[in-house]
Amino acid sequence: MTHNTERYQRQLILDKFGSSAQEKLSKARVLVIGAGGLGCPILQYLSAAGIGTLGIADDDKVTYSNLNRQILYGQADIGRYKVDAAKEKLEALNNEIVLVAYKVRWDQDLSIKYFPNYDIIVDATDNFASRYLINDACVLLKKPLVFGAVSQFEGQVAIFNATTDGSSVNYRDLFPEPPKNNEVKSCSEAGVLGVLPGLIGVMQATEVIKLITDIGEPLINKIGIYNALEQKIYSLAITKTTAGNNLLPSTIEDFKATNYEYLCESSTVTEISKEDWMKNKDKYFLVDIREPHELPRLSEYNHLSIPLSELDKRLDELNGHDIVFVCQSGIRSQSAVALIKNSDFKVFSFKGGVIALLNLG
Amino acid sequence: MSIEVLFFGQLTDITGCSSLSMENPGTLNELKKQVLVKYPGLSQSKFVIAINNKISNEDELISNYSKIAFMPPFSGG
């Protein structure tokens, strides 16, 4: 195997690195799931470093709200699939590596089919359903997992499942069960500083390179927490737990039968877009859960007003209808859905809220 | 004798601070109890607790000057 020595010159001259490490990188196969805030810097640096085969998985398209942190994309990419734009940029960066794009939302079947093709899996997703699914798949299929996650001004990095002597921990040793919908806010609700996923993604890429080339002390069985406001890094050792172990699917069949979206109450299951709502407007009863002072009013659409603060007392007004809750931006309406999820009628949260409905965005 | 308690991520939305020092309550369970009395909102949150950089899954004695970290799961990417 030959590699372009000029391209990699700066790392080839490193004492602990050299051509043998470069050779290992060029033979490595790494799958990055998620081409968003974390995925962009991971993909850029791993491509630049000369990882032989790089898989990119994502089913999303680029939007304006991505551009503060998803630095592979520009304004001209708005509306394009992320994997298409990413592959194009990465090919322009390094044409000596193989890039494989998966334009899909990652699931159990894909894990079973494609994980065996890769040496390392990188979790760069943005929701718990995907994180638990990928974690469980890596345990079942015995693949090292480089985990990264962000929230507001902080981020986490860890390596799970990287040893073969039985000492490996995984995400379920930290948090055996996924949090419920309202226990942890996502970035779209709580926000994230643009540079933060960049920092954490670069740390993930660093751990991938350390794992492949066997240098330094990778964060195996540890979780690093980075705080951007205080410029501090903490590293916590993780121990194996029986609670975590008991909740892992023990067979491929168990794994395939697990409904991760449901377990994590992902908001994606219960959201309805303006487009879909318009098609079935008569089927659903629109309920505005904003407080009375919130503007603009929804005068042009037939609806009922029940402020979220009164919802649990006025449930009887909803009986017998399939309901779409709408709030200002589509976040409180998810709480409303969670509140009455066990009722015998269907409930949805209006994606993007009144802002989307009235095209105010 | 005091210990230092650290809060990470969205837990600081509830506590309003990322660290505090307090008297050593002796055990992890007792510490948890005292922290929940001080910040009742934490009972709705998911977190793990680490004593001196090691995550602890059961009750343990806390030695003086320990650093105790409360860490929630992060989902964003």
Chai-1 contact restraints between the chains, C-beta under 6 A:
chainA,res_idxA,chainB,res_idxB,connection_type,confidence,min_distance_angstrom,max_distance_angstrom,comment,restraint_id
A,G34,B,G77,contact,1.0,0.0,6.0,A-B,restraint_1
A,G36,B,G77,contact,1.0,0.0,6.0,A-B,restraint_2
A,G37,B,G77,contact,1.0,0.0,6.0,A-B,restraint_3
A,L38,B,G77,contact,1.0,0.0,6.0,A-B,restraint_4
A,A124,B,G77,contact,1.0,0.0,6.0,A-B,restraint_5
A,T125,B,G77,contact,1.0,0.0,6.0,A-B,restraint_6
A,D126,B,G76,contact,1.0,0.0,6.0,A-B,restraint_7
A,D126,B,G77,contact,1.0,0.0,6.0,A-B,restraint_8
A,N127,B,S75,contact,1.0,0.0,6.0,A-B,restraint_9
A,F128,B,S75,contact,1.0,0.0,6.0,A-B,restraint_10
A,A149,B,F74,contact,1.0,0.0,6.0,A-B,restraint_11
A,V150,B,F74,contact,1.0,0.0,6.0,A-B,restraint_12
A,V150,B,G76,contact,1.0,0.0,6.0,A-B,restraint_13
A,S151,B,G9,contact,1.0,0.0,6.0,A-B,restraint_14
A,S151,B,F74,contact,1.0,0.0,6.0,A-B,restraint_15
A,S151,B,G76,contact,1.0,0.0,6.0,A-B,restraint_16
A,E154,B,G9,contact,1.0,0.0,6.0,A-B,restraint_17
A,Q156,B,F74,contact,1.0,0.0,6.0,A-B,restraint_18
A,L174,B,V48,contact,1.0,0.0,6.0,A-B,restraint_19
A,F175,B,P73,contact,1.0,0.0,6.0,A-B,restraint_20
A,P179,B,K46,contact,1.0,0.0,6.0,A-B,restraint_21
A,P179,B,P73,contact,1.0,0.0,6.0,A-B,restraint_22
A,E183,B,K46,contact,1.0,0.0,6.0,A-B,restraint_23
A,V184,B,P73,contact,1.0,0.0,6.0,A-B,restraint_24
A,V184,B,S75,contact,1.0,0.0,6.0,A-B,restraint_25
A,S186,B,S75,contact,1.0,0.0,6.0,A-B,restraint_26
A,C187,B,G76,contact,1.0,0.0,6.0,A-B,restraint_27
A,V192,B,G76,contact,1.0,0.0,6.0,A-B,restraint_28
A,I225,B,F8,contact,1.0,0.0,6.0,A-B,restraint_29
A,L236,B,A50,contact,1.0,0.0,6.0,A-B,restraint_30
A,L236,B,N53,contact,1.0,0.0,6.0,A-B,restraint_31
A,L236,B,I55,contact,1.0,0.0,6.0,A-B,restraint_32
A,A237,B,K54,contact,1.0,0.0,6.0,A-B,restraint_33
A,I238,B,I55,contact,1.0,0.0,6.0,A-B,restraint_34
A,T241,B,N57,contact,1.0,0.0,6.0,A-B,restraint_35
